[in-house]
Structures are given as C-alpha cells and as structure tokens.
Amino acid sequence: MQPENLTDEQLWRAITQNTEALSALIQQQLKTNRRPRRLQTILAYARRIDALERQYRIYSTELRRRYSLESEELADLTISGSDAATVTAA
C-alpha cells in the first residue's frame, strides 16, 4: 500500500513496527556470537536493515509532507485573516 493512502495512525504504527523489527534484528545478532560467522549472514542482516531504513524514510517523509502542507495552509489562513482585518480597518 502506498504511504499516501495510509492514515497518520497507520504510518506511525508502521514506523513503530520497523523500529521494533530493527531492534529485534540487532538483538538476535548480538545473541548469536556478536559477529556473524558467514558472509551470507552479514549480507542478510544488511539487506534487512536497508529495507527497514528505506520504509522508515518513506513513512516519515510522508508524515513530514502532510504536516508541512498543513502548516502552510494554516499560515495562508493567518495571512488571509490579517489581510482581511487590514482591509476592513481601512
């Protein structure tokens, strides 16, 4: 599902799930000898971490986009309101 189609709550939940999955992955790696023994294991961890990081960036970018648009709209309303007050007073 595209992040634009998710609600804020779903985006925050996805970010939380990514964070928990990343933490679990790191804990798993620490429990299994601190250093993976095989190159395949290292690559598997790196790919999973990369995927989680990419998803995190997508979700957080969507939230920033939404709230920057919202703050721009509020700023426009404030400017419109102050312009209207100036015109009325004049």
C-alpha positions in Angstrom: 0.0 0.0 0.0 1.3 3.5 -0.9 2.1 5.7 2.1 -0.2 8.4 0.7 -3.1 6.0 1.2 -2.3 5.3 4.9 -3.8 7.2 7.8 -1.4 9.0 10.2 -2.1 6.3 12.7 -1.1 3.6 10.2 2.1 5.4 9.3 3.1 5.8 13.0 2.2 2.1 13.6 4.4 1.1 10.6 7.3 3.2 11.9 6.9 1.6 15.3 6.9 -1.9 13.8 10.0 -1.1 11.7 11.8 0.2 14.8 10.8 -2.9 16.8 11.9 -5.2 13.9 15.3 -3.4 13.6 15.8 -3.7 17.4 14.9 -7.4 17.3 17.3 -8.0 14.4 20.1 -6.3 16.3 19.3 -8.3 19.5 19.3 -11.5 17.5 22.7 -10.7 16.0 24.1 -9.9 19.4 22.9 -13.1 20.9 24.4 -15.2 18.1 28.1 -14.5 18.9 28.3 -10.8 18.4 29.7 -11.3 14.9 28.1 -13.3 12.2 30.3 -16.2 11.0 29.3 -16.2 7.4 29.3 -13.6 4.7 25.7 -14.7 3.8 24.5 -13.9 7.3 26.1 -10.4 7.2 24.6 -9.7 3.8 21.1 -10.9 5.0 21.3 -8.6 8.0 22.5 -5.7 5.8 19.6 -6.2 3.3 17.0 -6.4 6.1 18.4 -3.3 7.8 18.4 -1.4 4.5 14.8 -2.4 3.8 13.7 -1.3 7.2 15.6 2.0 6.8 14.0 2.6 3.4 10.5 2.0 4.7 11.2 4.3 7.7 12.3 7.1 5.4 9.2 6.7 3.2 6.8 6.8 6.1 8.5 9.7 7.9 8.7 11.7 4.6 5.0 11.2 4.1 4.2 12.5 7.6 6.5 15.5 7.2 4.9 16.2 3.8 1.4 16.1 5.3 2.3 18.3 8.3 4.3 20.8 6.2 1.3 21.2 3.9 -1.0 21.6 6.9 1.3 24.3 8.5 1.4 26.1 5.1 -2.4 26.1 4.9 -2.6 27.5 8.4 -0.1 30.2 7.5 -2.2 31.1 4.4 -5.3 31.3 6.6 -3.5 33.5 9.1 -2.2 35.8 6.3 -5.7 35.9 4.7 -7.2 36.7 8.1 -4.7 39.5 8.8 -5.2 41.0 5.3 -9.0 40.9 5.7 -8.6 42.7 9.0 -6.4 45.4 7.4 -8.8 45.9 4.6 -11.8 46.2 6.9 -10.0 48.6 9.2 -9.0 50.9 6.3 
